[in-house]
């Protein structure tokens, strides 16, 4: 806890790895501390290599922890490794529903926008009409210039889950369509 308060993420990660088995913490407490350490290390990292070094030291099970996966994807996106971030988002949303990953996806600019739309629509089928997924589908449709489809997703989103983000995306769509009023 002292290392977390002092934000010495490198030392905390080393300690967590070294004393994983001998820890007096429960498995849940250990996972919480690991998530805090990874989140801190990824947020402070200035180079992609540093983020990947943190990620590479984690087991597959630890990489699957939602806050760990989110921290890594955010760091990759921030450090211009969007392809890596998108891959992590895809993997995460295929395994389980993680609203924060879906929101992060709306901020990405995938190179293959049609594939991104197919993914968003697949997640909608898999996880239901969650507000984050409706926003992801609408954003992706707008980027693909599928105006009618984008409007449909946004209408459903605003009707069921009105939010500033939904209205902002609707405003962007109206600007794209030159419907400024």
Residue, then its C-alpha position, 0 to 999 in steps of 0.5 A: x500500500x505504501x508503494x501505491x500511495x507513493x505511486x512507485x508502480x515499477x516497484x509495486x509490480x515487481x513486489x506483486x510478481x515476486x510475492x504473488x504466492x506468499x502474499x497474505x492478501x486474498x486473490x481478489x485483493x491481489x488482483x485489485x492491487x495488480x490492477x492499480x499498479x498496471x493502471x498507474x504504470x500504463x498511465x505514466x508510461x511515455x513510450x510504447x515499449x514501456x507499456x508493452x514491457x508491463x504487459x509482457x510480464x503479466x500472465x494471460x489470466x491477469x491480462x484478461x482482468x478488465x481494468x488491466x486490459x483497459x489500462x493497456x488499451x488506453x495507453x496504446x491508444x495514447x501512444x499512437x498504437x491504435x491497432x494494438x488498442x483495437x485488438x485488445x478491445x476486440x478480444x475483451x468485448x468478445x470475451x465479456x461485456x466491458x462498457x469502458x472498452x466499448x467507449x474507448x472503441x468510439x474514440x478510435x479511428x480504425x483503418x478498416x471502418x467497415x470491419x469496425x462497423x461489423x464488429x460493433x454490430x456483432x457486439x450489439x447482437x452479443x451483448x444487447x443494445x447497451x448505450x456504449x455499443x449503440x454509440x460505437x455503432x452510430x459513430x462507426x456508421x457516421x465515419x462510414x458515411x452511412x447517414x441513415x444507419x447512424x441516425x437510427x442508432x442515435x435515435x435509439x440511443x437518445x430515446x433509451x439512454x439520453x446522454x451528452x455523448x449521444x447528443x454530441x454525436x448526433x450534432x456531429x451527424x447533423x454537421x456532416x449532413x449540413x443540417x446545422x439548425 
